[in-house]
């Protein structure tokens, strides 16, 4: 029974990763296109309105399913797992920060420095958590 529950929550975890990180890749790509003057700011704002919801759905799905998976795995947590938990918490805080940046974009203001910082934090968090998850599952 435990293995069935584990695989159900692992599936939810992976789907949440695809939804959340996929949306991050979309909005970061559109943002890069805007920086290269290939799309208009209004389009970036429209896409951000859609991807923001998907990112939060993915993040919450990861947190909830990850909590169940950690409970099934048991304690103590490895140092890598603690780092992954930090990265996930950092992504949540960064998402709140990005929400306020998006509001400024909607008003026509472009806080480029804060946007760049938030994008870098986002990429470090998502890639770092994914790599740690892969290492914990397949290597270590």
Steps between C-alpha positions, in 0.01 A plus 500: 500500500777743590667454163170575321458822698863587432457463124174694496666795676814465288279530191332811645847637581626448145185644339528804729863541397406491132218753546695740723839491336349487152315825574823653635680413177218654295493834683880524515517436125234764430685742728821438309315561172377831644855599598606427142208719381325208329172532694316786670478556876121450486556146367745424782240618752229281341723193503607572859134507604458146369833353606485649849200280584666191353822566689312525829297186424824316427676640808215411736472155340871446556483617861198286588619186321856555620380522860326163463807349331725628780264350756517164323879522471544570868757685702773621533526711186823507302685829459404503130133461590529790745655709221214401268246607763679835529489545122127419491431752779715756314291442186181569694639827640630595156156431353348755736773748401426432132129561557580859600737541206220382267272769645762762407518358147122536472539870590757542224799520735784262431715423807770334289753451782251335735359295213847372412574413863167319538557307176845389612364391839219313324737313269739409783208378712324291235814349348660443840195324643465285186865398501489415871181297449664311216820437697309382807294261290752369249855554622525528878 
